[in-house]
Amino acid sequence: MYKLILCIVPHESGEFITSAARQAGAGGGTVLMGRGTASSNIMQLLGLGDTSKDITLNVVTDDLLEAVRSKIQRVCEEKKAHFGVMVTMDADGFLKAGGTMTQKSASEKKGDKDMEQYELINVIVNKGYAEDAMAAARKAGAGGGTIIGARGTAKEGDSTFFGVEIVPEKEMLMILVPQEKKQDIVKAISELSCFAKAGSGIIFCQTACDFTLLGK
């Protein structure tokens, strides 16, 4: 089966991470650009400062997971403390172009339960509201988050997509939190006035199997 390795590191460090992953046997990776939201005195979880960030995505098979994670961790030991974070998540229903979809069985998913410690909360909102969502999340116990600029993809004339009103510019907020805090944080975000209107945003969560701080 497959795992998604997600790393959040300083801007222009994404290629450094994906190169290390390839050296350990991974295929190609993807680098996204985002920005941190935490103040300098809140160096927790994804809150690594109000600076530009690179977000790297590598999908690997289970047998390569530890080798790739270990390689990334080793090369980052040369970097400063709090260089970044690395999170591993299940990649269910992974489909390669020209191939077939693979999916974990129910028994395999049940076996992963003992490893669950963190949740990645993903919030997609219209541009300008991600900071409000982050402020509410902090009050509910979150450390910091990472915001990624995005845009809608529907054609002109479409009014909604999965119930979300089509606005060209979007923001995606990613917050990594201990599982016991997830419900309180999701509730705090969903109660914001910007979520009062139907179709104004989406919140979805993913289980993080592993969480590693990168750097010295």
Phi, psi and chi 1 to 4 in degrees:
 res  aa     phi    psi   chi1   chi2   chi3   chi4
   1 MET       - -174.3  -63.8  -60.8  108.6      -
   2 TYR  -125.2  153.1  -64.0   88.1      -      -
   3 LYS  -127.9  148.3  -63.1  -73.5 -173.3 -179.1
   4 LEU  -102.5  123.1  170.0   65.8      -      -
   5 ILE  -101.7  117.0  -59.9  175.2      -      -
   6 LEU  -113.1  126.5 -178.6  150.9      -      -
   7 CYS  -122.5  141.2  -64.0      -      -      -
   8 ILE  -120.3  116.7  -61.5  178.6      -      -
   9 VAL  -137.2  169.7  -68.0      -      -      -
  10 PRO   -58.4  154.8  -26.3   36.5      -      -
  11 HIS   -56.2  141.1 -178.3   46.1      -      -
  12 GLU    73.3   14.0  -62.9 -173.7  -14.4      -
  13 SER  -107.3   -2.4  -62.0      -      -      -
  14 GLY   -62.1  -42.3      -      -      -      -
  15 GLU   -65.2  -32.4  -67.5  -65.6  -21.5      -
  16 PHE   -60.4  -41.9  173.6   76.8      -      -
  17 ILE   -71.2  -47.4  -61.8  -63.4      -      -
  18 THR   -66.7  -31.4   55.6      -      -      -
  19 SER   -65.4  -42.6  174.5      -      -      -
  20 ALA   -62.4  -41.0      -      -      -      -
  21 ALA   -62.4  -41.5      -      -      -      -
  22 ARG   -64.9  -38.9  -74.8 -164.6  -60.0  -88.7
  23 GLN   -61.4  -27.1  -69.3  172.1   27.8      -
  24 ALA   -91.6    3.2      -      -      -      -
  25 GLY   111.8   -4.5      -      -      -      -
  26 ALA   -72.6  159.1      -      -      -      -
  27 GLY   -82.6 -150.7      -      -      -      -
  28 GLY   -69.5  159.4      -      -      -      -
  29 GLY  -125.6  176.3      -      -      -      -
  30 THR  -125.2  137.2  -60.3      -      -      -
  31 VAL  -116.4  123.6 -179.0      -      -      -
  32 LEU  -109.6  158.9  -52.3  175.2      -      -
  33 MET  -109.2  136.4  -70.8 -177.7   62.6      -
  34 GLY  -147.5 -168.0      -      -      -      -
  35 ARG  -144.8  145.7   57.9 -172.0  173.3   88.6
  36 GLY   -77.6  162.2      -      -      -      -
  37 THR  -122.8   -9.9   63.9      -      -      -
  38 ALA   -83.4  148.4      -      -      -      -
  39 SER   -72.9  163.2   57.6      -      -      -
  40 SER   -62.3  -20.1   58.4      -      -      -
  41 ASN   -95.6    9.2   62.2  -23.5      -      -
  42 ILE  -122.0   74.2  -51.3  177.3      -      -
  43 MET   -92.4   64.9  -56.9  -65.1  -76.9      -
  44 GLN  -119.2  144.0  -56.5  177.9   43.1      -
  45 LEU    45.6 -118.7  -58.8 -178.8      -      -
  46 LEU   -85.8   -2.0  -65.0 -168.7      -      -
  47 GLY   -83.8   89.3      -      -      -      -
  48 LEU  -114.3   21.3  -58.4  174.3      -      -
  49 GLY   112.7  157.2      -      -      -      -
  50 ASP   -83.6   68.1  -65.6  -55.9      -      -
  51 THR  -136.5  167.3   55.0      -      -      -
  52 SER   -67.2  142.7  -63.4      -      -      -
  53 LYS  -130.4  153.8  -59.6  -68.6 -179.7 -175.0
  54 ASP  -107.1  134.8  -81.3   -2.8      -      -
  55 ILE  -113.9  119.2  -60.7   98.9      -      -
  56 THR  -105.9  143.3   66.8      -      -      -
  57 LEU  -126.9  123.3  -53.1  173.3      -      -
  58 ASN  -131.2  125.8  -74.5   92.9      -      -
  59 VAL  -100.2  124.7  176.4      -      -      -
  60 VAL  -131.9  159.7  -59.4      -      -      -
  61 THR   -76.4  158.8   53.7      -      -      -
  62 ASP   -55.5  -37.5  -79.5  -12.0      -      -
  63 ASP   -71.5  -17.9   59.8  -49.2      -      -
  64 LEU   -98.0  -10.7  -77.1  174.0      -      -
  65 LEU   -54.5  -55.2  176.0   62.8      -      -
  66 GLU   -64.9  -37.3  -73.5  -51.9  -45.7      -
  67 ALA   -64.0  -42.9      -      -      -      -
  68 VAL   -70.1  -44.7  174.8      -      -      -
  69 ARG   -60.9  -43.4  -71.4 -176.3   69.4 -106.9
  70 SER   -64.9  -40.0  -64.4      -      -      -
  71 LYS   -64.3  -45.3  178.7   64.7  174.6 -179.9
  72 ILE   -61.6  -44.0  -67.8  173.0      -      -
  73 GLN   -63.1  -40.3 -164.8  167.1   -0.8      -
  74 ARG   -66.6  -46.3  -75.6 -161.3  -55.2  -88.5
  75 VAL   -67.2  -26.1  -61.0      -      -      -
  76 CYS   -79.9  -11.3  -71.9      -      -      -
  77 GLU   -67.0  -17.1  -71.8  175.2   -4.7      -
  78 GLU   -77.6  -17.0  -51.9  167.1    4.4      -
  79 LYS   -88.5  173.2  -56.1  -65.4 -177.1  178.7
  80 LYS   -68.2  164.1   62.6 -178.2 -178.9 -179.9
  81 ALA   -63.5  151.3      -      -      -      -
  82 HIS    59.0   33.5  -59.0  -64.0      -      -
  83 PHE   -62.6  -37.3  175.7   69.6      -      -
  84 GLY   179.0 -168.9      -      -      -      -
  85 VAL  -133.0  155.4  -64.2      -      -      -
  86 MET  -130.9  131.0  175.1  168.9   58.5      -
  87 VAL  -128.3  139.3 -178.3      -      -      -
  88 THR  -112.7  134.3  -55.4      -      -      -
  89 MET  -136.5  155.8  -67.0  172.6  -75.4      -
  90 ASP   -64.7  143.0  -71.5  -26.7      -      -
  91 ALA  -115.9   74.1      -      -      -      -
  92 ASP   -70.0  148.2  -67.6  -11.5      -      -
  93 GLY    61.6   41.8      -      -      -      -
  94 PHE   -77.1  129.7  176.6   60.8      -      -
  95 LEU  -127.6  122.4  173.9   65.2      -      -
  96 LYS   -97.0  142.6  -65.6  176.1   66.1  175.3
  97 ALA   -56.5  131.1      -      -      -      -
  98 GLY    81.0    4.0      -      -      -      -
  99 GLY  -121.1 -159.3      -      -      -      -
 100 THR  -120.3  157.9   57.0      -      -      -
 101 MET   -80.2  138.3 -175.2  169.4   70.1      -
 102 THR  -116.0  146.8   60.7      -      -      -
 103 GLN  -145.9  144.6 -166.0  163.2    9.7      -
 104 LYS   -71.5  145.8  -78.9 -161.0  169.5 -173.2
 105 SER   -77.3  163.1   66.4      -      -      -
 106 ALA   -61.7  -36.5      -      -      -      -
 107 SER   -67.3  -37.2   60.2      -      -      -
 108 GLU   -67.4  -41.6  -72.3  176.3  -53.8      -
 109 LYS   -63.5  -40.4  -69.2 -178.9 -179.0  179.4
 110 LYS   -63.5  -34.8 -176.6  176.9 -179.9 -179.0
 111 GLY   -68.0  -21.9      -      -      -      -
 112 ASP   -80.5  -10.5  -72.5  -18.2      -      -
 113 LYS   -57.5  -36.7  -71.9  -67.0 -176.7 -179.0
 114 ASP   -65.5  -17.3  -66.5  -21.3      -      -
 115 MET   -92.4  -10.6  -60.7  176.0   62.4      -
 116 GLU   -69.9  126.2  -64.0  176.5    3.9      -
 117 GLN  -133.8  -33.4  -63.3 -179.5   13.5      -
 118 TYR  -126.0  158.1  -65.4   94.0      -      -
 119 GLU  -124.9  138.7  -69.6  -77.1  -24.0      -
 120 LEU   -99.1  112.1 -176.4   65.4      -      -
 121 ILE   -91.8  123.4  -59.1  173.6      -      -
 122 ASN  -111.3  126.4  -57.1  -85.1      -      -
 123 VAL  -123.8  121.2 -176.4      -      -      -
 124 ILE  -110.6  120.8  -60.3  176.5      -      -
 125 VAL  -137.7  168.2  -69.9      -      -      -
 126 ASN   -65.8  149.6  -64.5  -22.5      -      -
 127 LYS   -54.0  134.7 -174.6  176.4 -179.2 -179.6
 128 GLY   104.3  -10.8      -      -      -      -
 129 TYR  -107.7   -7.1  -68.9  102.7      -      -
 130 ALA   -64.2  -36.4      -      -      -      -
 131 GLU   -65.7  -37.1  -67.3  -73.8   -2.2      -
 132 ASP   -63.6  -42.6  -67.6  -17.7      -      -
 133 ALA   -63.7  -39.3      -      -      -      -
 134 MET   -67.3  -39.2 -171.3   65.1 -115.7      -
 135 ALA   -61.9  -42.1      -      -      -      -
 136 ALA   -66.0  -39.0      -      -      -      -
 137 ALA   -64.2  -40.0      -      -      -      -
 138 ARG   -61.9  -43.3  -81.0 -158.3 -170.3   98.7
 139 LYS   -61.8  -26.7  -70.1 -179.8 -179.7  178.6
 140 ALA   -91.7    2.7      -      -      -      -
 141 GLY   116.5    1.5      -      -      -      -
 142 ALA   -77.4  157.2      -      -      -      -
 143 GLY   -84.7  -81.7      -      -      -      -
 144 GLY  -142.6 -177.1      -      -      -      -
 145 GLY  -149.5  179.8      -      -      -      -
 146 THR  -127.9  132.1  -61.7      -      -      -
 147 ILE  -107.9  131.7  -63.6  172.9      -      -
 148 ILE  -116.3  129.1  -55.8  171.1      -      -
 149 GLY   -71.7  142.5      -      -      -      -
 150 ALA  -148.7  179.3      -      -      -      -
 151 ARG  -150.0  154.6   60.1 -175.9  175.8   84.3
 152 GLY   -71.9  159.4      -      -      -      -
 153 THR  -120.6   -0.7   60.0      -      -      -
 154 ALA   -70.1  153.5      -      -      -      -
 155 LYS   -77.0  158.6   62.9 -178.7 -177.8  -64.0
 156 GLU   -58.8  134.0 -173.1  176.1   -5.2      -
 157 GLY   105.4  -22.8      -      -      -      -
 158 ASP   -72.8  136.2  -73.0  -11.2      -      -
 159 SER   -96.5  -31.5   58.9      -      -      -
 160 THR  -141.7  158.6   61.0      -      -      -
 161 PHE  -139.9  112.9  178.2   68.2      -      -
 162 PHE    54.4   35.1  -77.1  135.8      -      -
 163 GLY    82.0    0.7      -      -      -      -
 164 VAL  -100.9  128.3  176.7      -      -      -
 165 GLU   -60.8  134.1 -166.5  171.9  -68.2      -
 166 ILE   -76.7  116.7  -62.7  -58.2      -      -
 167 VAL  -129.6  128.3  174.4      -      -      -
 168 PRO   -52.2  -45.3  -27.5   35.9      -      -
 169 GLU   -99.9  128.8  -66.7 -174.9  -82.3      -
 170 LYS  -125.7  168.8  -56.1  -79.4 -173.6 -176.2
 171 GLU  -134.3  140.2  -70.0  177.4  -29.7      -
 172 MET  -115.2  123.1 -179.8  173.8  178.5      -
 173 LEU  -104.9  128.4  170.4   64.3      -      -
 174 MET  -115.8  125.5  -57.4  165.1   62.8      -
 175 ILE  -130.1  124.0  -46.1  170.0      -      -
 176 LEU   -98.1  124.5 -173.3   68.7      -      -
 177 VAL  -138.6  154.9  -59.4      -      -      -
 178 PRO   -60.3  146.2  -24.7   35.9      -      -
 179 GLN   -56.2  -35.7  -74.6 -175.6  -31.7      -
 180 GLU   -68.4  -15.6   62.5  -91.2   18.8      -
 181 LYS   -96.4   -8.9  -66.8 -175.5  177.9 -178.2
 182 LYS   -57.1  -52.0 -179.1 -175.8   76.1  170.7
 183 GLN   -61.3  -42.7  -66.1  -59.7  -30.2      -
 184 ASP   -63.7  -39.2  -71.3  -18.4      -      -
 185 ILE   -71.1  -44.3  -68.2  170.2      -      -
 186 VAL   -61.1  -42.1  169.3      -      -      -
 187 LYS   -62.3  -43.5 -176.8  174.5 -176.2  -69.1
 188 ALA   -62.7  -40.8      -      -      -      -
 189 ILE   -68.8  -43.0  -64.7  172.6      -      -
 190 SER   -67.0  -19.4   64.7      -      -      -
 191 GLU   -89.8    1.4  -69.6  176.7  -11.8      -
 192 LEU   -66.4  151.6  -72.3  170.6      -      -
 193 SER   -62.5  -30.7   58.4      -      -      -
 194 CYS   -70.0  -12.8   62.5      -      -      -
 195 PHE  -101.2    1.9  -89.3   84.6      -      -
 196 ALA   -68.1  -33.1      -      -      -      -
 197 LYS   -83.0  132.1 -177.4  179.3  178.7 -178.4
 198 ALA   -58.1  136.2      -      -      -      -
 199 GLY    82.3   12.3      -      -      -      -
 200 SER   -88.2   -6.0   58.8      -      -      -
 201 GLY  -179.9  172.0      -      -      -      -
 202 ILE  -134.0  140.2  -69.5  175.6      -      -
 203 ILE  -126.1  127.9  -57.6  173.8      -      -
 204 PHE  -140.7  153.3   62.5   96.5      -      -
 205 CYS  -123.1  149.2  -57.3      -      -      -
 206 GLN  -130.9  141.9  -62.8  167.7  -78.2      -
 207 THR   -77.8  131.9  -62.7      -      -      -
 208 ALA   -99.1  116.7      -      -      -      -
 209 CYS   -74.7  -33.8  -61.1      -      -      -
 210 ASP  -139.6  147.2  -62.1  -73.7      -      -
 211 PHE  -136.3  122.8  167.7   64.8      -      -
 212 THR  -132.7  131.5  -54.0      -      -      -
 213 LEU   -80.3  133.7  -74.8  170.8      -      -
 214 LEU  -100.2  145.9  -60.6  175.0      -      -
 215 GLY   119.0 -173.8      -      -      -      -
 216 LYS   -63.8      -  -65.5  179.4 -178.9  177.8
